[in-house]
Amino acid sequence: MGRSMGKITGVWEENGELAARIQCPAPGVPAPGQYVLASDPADRAAALPYRLFPTAIERDGFSAGPGLPRAWLPGSVLALNGPLGRGFALPEAARRAAFACLDGSPARLRPAITTAISRGCAAILFSGGLEGALDRWPNALEVAPLESLPEALGWADALALAASPGGLAGLRSLLGWGAGKRLPFPAQVLVDVPLPCGGMAECGACAVRARRGYRYACRDGPVFDLDELEW
């Protein structure tokens, strides 16, 4: 667990909510699917740090949001705790990768999509639509409605999902599957839950139901192998 200072170098709106670019030392840049806890030392009213998933990654920083505090402005200095947790690790041999956002913002999947395409993967995103400017998304990315995700099962050789626990609970219904059936290829899911303790797994707020008991997203995730979880 690392601690560093970051600086907001730009802000914009995506679907009416704030997103930002944060400059920070290279060790503080999260990998796809990892998270950072960020707080403004000047904001004494904030009780807890904000959980940031990267939506774009660079050597000297990353982008995050939408959904950031309106008080965060260009030039604001942030205390960063992280990177934290386990990120995406799609198989190196994958050549056709499907991505699906079951709820929330698909921007959380963008770094994993960018990585897959840079490795020569064909990539398709199943989602309600893209957020933000189209030039923030890879040109090679194909986009399809979430309802057509079942059509990818015969095409893809890897799947990456983003979902809240409630969204994940609806995956079997979306696929038209009964209990117990498993995907025929590797699949991972970023489970979007509160992560207040920063990897200590002491508060239980991020507990996710697994096939054997519970796992903690702050420490064991937030990206899990789908077969680890009950869904």
C-alpha positions as CSV (number, residue, x, y, z in Angstrom):
1,M,0.0,0.0,0.0
2,G,1.5,3.3,-1.1
3,R,0.8,6.9,-0.3
4,S,1.5,9.8,-2.5
5,M,0.2,13.2,-3.5
6,G,-1.7,14.0,-6.7
7,K,-2.8,17.1,-8.5
8,I,-5.9,17.6,-10.6
9,T,-4.8,18.9,-14.0
10,G,-8.1,18.9,-15.8
11,V,-11.9,18.4,-15.2
12,W,-14.8,17.7,-17.5
13,E,-18.4,16.4,-17.4
14,E,-19.6,13.0,-18.4
15,N,-23.4,12.6,-18.3
16,G,-23.7,15.6,-16.1
17,E,-21.2,14.4,-13.5
18,L,-17.6,15.4,-12.9
19,A,-14.6,13.5,-14.2
20,A,-10.9,14.5,-13.8
21,R,-7.3,13.8,-14.7
22,I,-5.0,13.4,-11.7
23,Q,-1.2,13.7,-12.1
24,C,0.8,11.6,-9.6
25,P,4.0,9.6,-9.3
26,A,4.2,6.5,-11.4
27,P,3.9,4.1,-8.4
28,G,0.6,5.7,-7.5
29,V,-1.0,5.0,-10.9
30,P,-3.6,2.2,-10.6
31,A,-3.7,-0.7,-13.1
32,P,-7.0,-1.5,-14.8
33,G,-9.6,-2.5,-12.2
34,Q,-7.5,-1.4,-9.2
35,Y,-8.6,1.6,-7.1
36,V,-7.2,4.5,-5.2
37,L,-8.6,6.2,-2.1
38,A,-8.3,10.0,-2.6
39,S,-9.0,12.9,-0.2
40,D,-8.6,16.6,-0.4
41,P,-6.6,17.7,2.7
42,A,-8.2,21.1,2.6
43,D,-11.7,19.6,2.8
44,R,-12.3,19.0,6.5
45,A,-15.9,18.2,6.0
46,A,-15.2,15.0,4.0
47,A,-15.6,12.1,6.5
48,L,-14.2,9.4,4.1
49,P,-11.9,9.3,1.1
50,Y,-13.3,8.9,-2.3
51,R,-12.8,5.6,-4.1
52,L,-11.4,6.2,-7.6
53,F,-11.3,3.6,-10.4
54,P,-9.1,4.6,-13.3
55,T,-10.9,5.3,-16.6
56,A,-7.7,6.1,-18.5
57,I,-4.0,5.4,-17.5
58,E,-0.8,7.3,-18.3
59,R,2.7,7.1,-17.0
60,D,2.3,10.2,-14.9
61,G,-1.3,9.9,-13.8
62,F,-4.8,8.7,-14.5
63,S,-8.3,9.8,-15.1
64,A,-11.2,9.0,-12.9
65,G,-15.0,9.5,-12.7
66,P,-17.7,10.4,-13.5
67,G,-19.1,11.1,-10.0
68,L,-16.3,13.1,-8.4
69,P,-16.9,15.9,-5.9
70,R,-17.8,19.3,-7.5
71,A,-15.3,20.9,-5.2
72,W,-12.4,19.2,-7.0
73,L,-11.0,21.8,-9.4
74,P,-7.9,22.1,-11.6
75,G,-5.0,22.7,-9.2
76,S,-6.6,20.9,-6.3
77,V,-4.1,18.7,-4.4
78,L,-5.2,15.2,-3.3
79,A,-3.7,12.7,-0.9
80,L,-3.7,9.3,-2.5
81,N,-3.7,5.9,-0.9
82,G,-2.9,3.1,-3.3
83,P,-3.0,1.5,-5.8
84,L,-5.1,-1.0,-3.9
85,G,-6.7,-4.4,-4.7
86,R,-6.6,-6.8,-7.5
87,G,-7.2,-5.6,-11.1
88,F,-8.0,-7.2,-14.4
89,A,-5.7,-9.9,-15.8
90,L,-7.2,-11.2,-19.0
91,P,-5.5,-14.3,-20.5
92,E,-2.5,-13.4,-22.7
93,A,-3.8,-15.9,-25.3
94,A,-7.2,-14.2,-25.6
95,R,-7.9,-12.8,-29.1
96,R,-11.6,-12.0,-28.8
97,A,-12.5,-10.2,-25.6
98,A,-16.0,-9.3,-24.6
99,F,-16.7,-6.5,-22.0
100,A,-20.0,-5.8,-20.4
101,C,-21.2,-3.1,-18.0
102,L,-24.2,-4.6,-16.1
103,D,-24.9,-1.3,-14.3
104,G,-23.1,1.9,-13.5
105,S,-20.5,3.6,-15.7
106,P,-18.8,1.6,-18.4
107,A,-15.8,4.0,-18.1
108,R,-14.4,1.6,-15.4
109,L,-13.8,-0.9,-18.1
110,R,-12.0,1.5,-20.5
111,P,-8.4,0.8,-19.3
112,A,-8.9,-3.0,-19.6
113,I,-10.4,-2.5,-23.1
114,T,-7.5,-0.3,-24.2
115,T,-5.0,-2.9,-22.9
116,A,-6.7,-5.7,-24.7
117,I,-6.8,-3.8,-28.0
118,S,-3.2,-2.8,-27.7
119,R,-2.3,-6.5,-27.4
120,G,-4.1,-7.2,-30.7
121,C,-7.5,-8.4,-29.3
122,A,-10.8,-7.8,-31.0
123,A,-13.0,-6.1,-28.4
124,I,-16.7,-5.5,-28.0
125,L,-18.4,-3.7,-25.2
126,F,-22.0,-4.6,-24.2
127,S,-23.5,-1.6,-22.5
128,G,-26.3,1.0,-22.4
129,G,-23.9,3.3,-24.3
130,L,-20.6,5.1,-24.1
131,E,-20.1,7.9,-21.6
132,G,-18.0,11.0,-22.4
133,A,-16.4,12.1,-25.6
134,L,-16.0,9.3,-28.2
135,D,-12.4,10.2,-28.6
136,R,-11.7,8.9,-25.1
137,W,-12.6,5.4,-26.4
138,P,-10.5,3.2,-28.7
139,N,-11.5,3.5,-32.3
140,A,-11.3,-0.3,-32.7
141,L,-13.9,-0.9,-30.0
142,E,-17.3,-2.3,-31.2
143,V,-20.3,-1.4,-29.0
144,A,-23.5,-3.4,-28.7
145,P,-26.6,-3.2,-26.5
146,L,-26.3,-5.0,-23.2
147,E,-29.3,-7.2,-24.1
148,S,-27.2,-8.8,-26.9
149,L,-24.5,-10.1,-24.5
150,P,-25.7,-13.8,-24.9
151,E,-24.7,-13.5,-28.6
152,A,-21.0,-13.1,-27.5
153,L,-20.8,-16.5,-25.8
154,G,-20.0,-18.3,-29.1
155,W,-17.5,-15.6,-30.2
156,A,-15.5,-14.5,-27.2
157,D,-12.6,-16.3,-25.5
158,A,-12.6,-14.0,-22.5
159,L,-15.1,-11.8,-20.7
160,A,-14.6,-8.8,-18.3
161,L,-17.6,-7.4,-16.5
162,A,-18.3,-4.4,-14.2
163,A,-21.3,-4.6,-11.9
164,S,-22.7,-3.9,-8.5
165,P,-23.8,-7.0,-6.5
166,G,-27.3,-6.3,-7.6
167,G,-26.3,-6.1,-11.2
168,L,-24.3,-9.3,-11.0
169,A,-27.3,-11.1,-9.5
170,G,-29.2,-10.4,-12.8
171,L,-26.5,-12.0,-15.0
172,R,-28.1,-15.4,-15.2
173,S,-31.4,-13.9,-16.2
174,L,-29.7,-11.8,-18.9
175,L,-28.0,-14.9,-20.3
176,G,-31.1,-17.0,-19.9
177,W,-29.3,-19.6,-17.8
178,G,-30.3,-21.6,-14.8
179,A,-28.4,-22.2,-11.6
180,G,-25.0,-23.9,-11.8
181,K,-24.1,-23.3,-15.4
182,R,-20.7,-21.7,-16.0
183,L,-19.1,-19.8,-18.8
184,P,-16.9,-21.8,-21.2
185,F,-14.0,-19.3,-21.0
186,P,-12.2,-17.2,-18.4
187,A,-14.3,-14.4,-17.0
188,Q,-13.6,-11.6,-14.4
189,V,-15.8,-9.1,-12.8
190,L,-15.1,-5.8,-11.1
191,V,-17.6,-5.7,-8.2
192,D,-18.6,-2.1,-7.4
193,V,-19.1,-1.8,-3.6
194,P,-18.1,0.7,-0.9
195,L,-14.4,0.4,-0.1
196,P,-13.9,2.7,2.9
197,C,-11.1,0.9,4.8
198,G,-8.5,0.7,2.0
199,G,-7.8,-3.0,2.0
200,M,-7.9,-3.8,5.7
201,A,-11.0,-6.0,5.4
202,E,-12.1,-4.9,8.9
203,C,-15.4,-3.1,8.3
204,G,-17.2,-5.7,6.2
205,A,-18.8,-3.1,4.0
206,C,-17.4,-4.7,0.8
207,A,-18.2,-8.3,1.6
208,V,-19.2,-10.2,-1.6
209,R,-20.9,-13.6,-1.5
210,A,-18.6,-16.3,-2.9
211,R,-19.0,-20.0,-3.6
212,R,-17.5,-20.7,-0.2
213,G,-18.5,-18.0,2.3
214,Y,-17.6,-14.4,1.6
215,R,-14.7,-12.5,0.0
216,Y,-13.7,-8.9,0.6
217,A,-13.6,-6.6,-2.4
218,C,-11.1,-4.2,-0.8
219,R,-8.5,-7.0,-0.3
220,D,-9.5,-10.0,-2.4
221,G,-10.9,-7.9,-5.3
222,P,-12.4,-5.6,-6.5
223,V,-11.8,-7.8,-9.6
224,F,-12.7,-11.4,-9.0
225,D,-12.7,-14.5,-11.2
226,L,-16.4,-14.9,-11.9
227,D,-16.3,-18.6,-10.9
228,E,-15.2,-17.5,-7.4
229,L,-18.5,-15.8,-6.8
230,E,-22.1,-16.8,-6.4
231,W,-24.1,-15.3,-9.3
